Amino acid sequence: MDEEVFEKYMKAGEIAARVKNDVLNRVRPGMRLIDIARFVEDRIRALGGQLAFPCNLSVDSTAAHYTPEPPDTDVVEESSVLKMDLGVHVDGYIADTALTISFDPQNEPLIEATRRTLDEALRSIRPGLSFYKLGGVIEDTARSYGFNTIKNLSGHSLGHYQIHAGEVIPNHRDRLTRGSFRDGGAYAIEPFLTPGIGLVADSDRVTIYALRPRGKLRRLSEEERRLFERILGERRALPFTLRWYAEGPEEYYRLKEVVEGLARRGYAIEYPVMIEVSGERVAQFEETVVIYRGVVYVTTRSGYS
């Protein structure tokens, strides 16, 4: 990693940190999820960043991969455990960060435990530390507060225009995990905690997609080809939501049929909404870490550990 790349990672993290702070000062019970998502995405652009993926707003037992659709009328309830996961990129160098918000004091033990679990993980990171050992730190810290980690959700390495760059950083002791933190690497660390059994399953709902760039498009209809080429030019292989391309619910559902056709032909990937299988609440906190010249920088906190 050279200095120019490092500065772009830091710039993306600075924008992400500012947006998180803005959201904490803005979100109140009764706000529509779709309005929060639009605020987050507009704010990222206003600060000079680009969207690495759609703003995820997952409530209660929904753990990940939900972004509001145009007909969505859901609001933040007093009792909601709202997870906001946002991504910023600067020339393809990504900051991935998340926080959990609730206005019900009964949810505070879960939220505080998740926050402290992430803090303990960040304090542990150094060049050469194995991903397996960090998974143990996360699991032990979560258990010390009486909660389980979501075992089939994990942190990950970041690459240029790549949210998941191939390396997996588990939230538990996974003996199949290989790899370690290295100088010049960028990583998203994201513990998910729950009082439930600690597993998620895919639902039948999809609101986030990514293209799978391929060569010849002869198998596609004219409408499929136009949508594919438009999104590819804007997003490459980064995730997207059809909310960005539709004027309203009617057009949204028409485009949804088109992108589902792309997925059936192998030109797109679907990211199903993920639900904790025992139906329990889930909290999440996440920060991006970059190791540059031996120093561990938490870019989404505009500082270092």
Buried (B, 14 or more C-beta within 10 A) or exposed (E): BEEEBBEBBBBBBBBBBBBBEBBEEEBEEEBBBBBBBBBBBEBBEEBEBBBBBBBBBBBBBBBBBBBBBBEBEBBBBEBBBBBBBBBBBBEBBBBBBBBBBBBEEEBEBBBBBBBBBBBBBBEBBBBEBBBBBBBBBBBBBBBEBEBBBBBBBBBBBBBBBBBBBEBBBBBBBBEEBEBBBEEEBBBBBBBBBBBBEBBBEEEEEBBBBBBBEEEEBEEBEEEBBEBBEEBBEBBBBBBBBBBEBBEEEEEBBEBBEBBBBBBEBEBBBBBBBBBBBEEBBBBBBBBBBBBBEEEBBBBBBBEBB
